[in-house]
Amino acid sequence: MSTSSVDLARPKTRARPRPSRLPGVPAVPAAARFRPGPRVLSPLALLALWQLASSTGVLPERLLAAPATVAGTAVTLAAEGTLGEAVAISLQRAFAGFLIGAAAGLALALLAGLSRPGEHVVDPPMQMLRALPLFGLIPLFILWFGIGETPKVVLVAFGVLFPVYLNTYAGIRGVDAKLAEVGRVLRLGRAALIRHIVLPGALPQTLVGVRQSLGVAWLALIVAEQINASSGLGFMINDAREFLRIDVVVLGLLVYALLGLATDGLVRLLERRALSWRRGLLGD
């Protein structure tokens, strides 16, 4: 028998395909993968309607500048460096305030959510403080911290604090008791129980609080930067209002909106990565 006939008689084996994912990690359906494209359709449609209303005279320029006018103003201010500097300063204030407020909210939520005495000590003052009008505290912050950067950052941090605290606290309290029983059966200590069961169980609710707090952060910053400020997007808007520059005012508001959309998108991306296990369970 020749070599070629032996090769033909030998059963052919298919090469094993390489695993496309790690074992134990559920496959992500194609429909559930992150596609940012469809999310921009509705803003683009609103932009087109806005331009159409301005071009046909339905929306006068003296009331609201047309998108084309705002775009021209944006190009001019960006070339001068005014817009980039204002955005950078506002981002710095928002980032500092968010970090301080989110860190304080997480710490207080852990203290109140993980122990009954901590709940009695922390939760009542937090419920009282969150009922205070945020912008009504501005005069006090100016008296306490002056008119520099500190009151602006503190106002943002104060606004961020409560959504993070409330959602994390609710997430901790909402962890399934059966999971805690499983941890006790596995003889996990308190620290391991908190690390492996309580915190992962509260993470979805915490991320909801982060998304809410980012919206509050930009809202607080808009107000803070229009009071005793000499830089930032809020100052640019307030200065344009004095000279009736509607195009600059609209540009500043649009930049705030885009920054809010961008930061929310970052949290959504973090949520999809951190909670990838949930897609397999929910069939998303």
N, C-alpha and C positions, 0 to 999 in steps of 0.2 A: 504493500500500500504506500502510495507516495505521500510526501509531506503535505501537498495541497489537499489531498483527500482527507488526511487526518484533521487538518484545520477546518475543513467543511463539516466533518462529523462532530467536531467538538462544539458543545452548546455555547452560544454566545451569551455573555453576561453584560447587562447594561451597567454603565457607570452610575454609581449612586449620586444623585443630585446633592449639591452642597446645601446645607440648611441655610435658609434665608433669614432666620431669626434665632434668637437664643432659646434653648429649651425651657419650657415652663412659661414663656411670655406669649400671650395670645396674639394671634395675627390680627393686624388692623385691616379691616375691610377697606377697599379702595374708596368707597363712598364716604368713609369717616376720616380720611386723611385731610390735613389742614389745607384748604384752598381759599386763599384770601380774595380771589377774583370776584365771586358773587357778592361779597360784602361791600364792594365799592360801587355796585350798580345803583343802589338807591341814592347815595350822595351825588353821583354824577347826574342822575335824573333830576334831582332837586336843583343842581347847578344849572342844568339846561333850561329848566322852567324859569329860574331866576333871570337868566340872561334873556330869555324870550320876553318875559314881562317887562324888563328894562328897555329892550329894543323897540317894543311896540308902544311904549309910553304908559302902559298900565301901572308901572312902578316908577314914579319920577325919581330922577337922580338926587333931588334935594332931600328925599326921604331915605333912600337906600341906594348906594352906589352900585353900578352894574359890575358883574364879575370881571369883565374886560378892564374896566377902570381900576378895580382893586388889584388885578394882576399887574397892570402897569405900575401902580404905586408900589407894589411888592418888589418889582424889579428895581425900581429907583432906590428904594430904601435899602435893599440888599446890596446894591452897588456902592452906596454911601457907607455901608457898614452899620447903619443904625438898627436895622432889623435884626441882624445876627447878634449884635451886642445885647439888645433887649431880650431876645430869646434865651441867650446864655445865662443872663442874670436871673430871669424868671425860673429857668430850669434848676439853677443852683438853689434858689429859695425853696422851690417845691420839693426838691430831693432831700434837702436838709430837714425840712418840716415833716416830710413823710417818714423818714428814718426814725426821727425822735418819737413821733406819735405812734407809729406802728410798733416800735420796740416797747414803749410804755404800755400800749394796749395788750400786746402779747403777754408781757410779764404779769400785768394785773389779772388778765383772764386765767392764766395758769394758777395764780395764787387763789383766785376765787373759785375756779372750777375744780381744783384737785383736793380741796379740803373744805369741810363745813365751817370751821372757824374763819378761814380766809374769806369765804363767801359772806359771812356776817359782817366782817370788818370792811371788805372792799366794795361789795355790790351796792349797799345803800348810798354811800357818797357818790358813786359813779352814776347811779340813776338820778340823783339830784342834780349833778353837774351837767348831765346831758340834756336836761330840761332848760338850761340857761340859753338865751339867744346868743349864738356865736358872735354875730357882728355887734351885739350890744356890749361885748367885752373889750372892744377896741379902745375906748377911752381909758379903761383901767390899764390895759397893756401899755398904752403910751405913757401913762403916769408911772408905771412900775419899771418899764424897760427903756423909756426914752423914745426917740423918733428914728433910730437907726434900723439895722437889719433885724435885731432881736425880736421886736414885737411882730414883725411880719412872719418870721419863722415860727414863733410861738403860736400865732393864730392858725397857721396851717397845721401844726402839730396837734393843736387842740381839736381841730375839726377831724383829723385822721384818727385820733385816739378812740373815739366811741364806736364807729363801725367795726374796727378791728377787735375791740374788746367784746362787744356784744355777740358778734358772730363766732369768735373763738370760744367764748364762754358757753354759748349754746351748743357748739360742736362738741365740746368736752362733755357737757351734761347729756348730750344725745347719743353718746357711744353705746352700742348695744351691750346690755349687761351679760349676755351669753358669751360675748368675746372675753369679758373679764373673767368669767368662770373658766373658760378655756385656758387663760393665762394662769389661773390658780392651779388648775389640774396639771399644767406643765411646770408648776413650781417656779414661776417667774417672780422675782422680787418686785418691790414697788417701783423701783427705778426702771427695771426692764419692762414692767407692765405699762408704765407711762410711755416709754420710748417706742415699744413695738406694737402697742394696741391703742392706747388713748390718743396719742398725737397723730398717728396716721388716720385714725377714725375721725378726728376733728379737722383734718386738713382741708377737705372740700368746703366746709363752712368757713374756715379761716380765709381761703382764697376768695370766697364771695365777699367777705368783709374787706379784703384788700382792694377789690374792684370798686366797691362802694366808696372806700376811703379816698381813692384816687380822684373820683369825681368831686368829692367834698374838698379835697386839697386844691384843685384848680379853681373851684368856686371861691374858696377863702382867699386864694392868692389874688384873684381879680380885684376883690375889695381891698385887700391889704396894700396892694401896689398903687392904689389911687389915693391913698391917704399918707401924706408926708413922705412921698417917695420922689427920688430924683433919677430913677433908672428903672428899667424893666418894661414889660408889655403894658402893665397897668398905667404906668407913668406916661408911656407913649399915647395910650388911648385918652387919658385925661388931658394931656397937652393938646392933642388934636381936637378935642371937644371945645377947648377955648377958642380955637381958630376956625371952628365949623368945618373941619376936614372929615367929612363923613367917610371918605374912602379909607383914611387911615384908621378910623374907629372900627370900621367893618373888617379891615385887614387884621387888626389886633385881636378882635373877637374870633375870627376864623383861625388864627394861629393857636389861640387857646383851645378851640374845638379840635383842631388837628393834633395838638399835643395830648389832649385827653383821649382821643381815639387811638393814638399810637401807644400810650402807656397801657390802656385797656387791652390792646392787642398783645402786648408783651406778657401781661398777666394771663391772658387766655392761652398763649403758647406755653407758658410755664404750667398752667393747669392741665393742659393736654399731656404734657410730658410727665408731670408728677403723678397724675391720676390715670396713667395709661391702663392700669389693671381694671379700672372701672368700665372701660369700653367693652371689654370681653364679657363682663357680667351683665351689662345692660343691653348688649347686642347692638351698640351704636355703630 
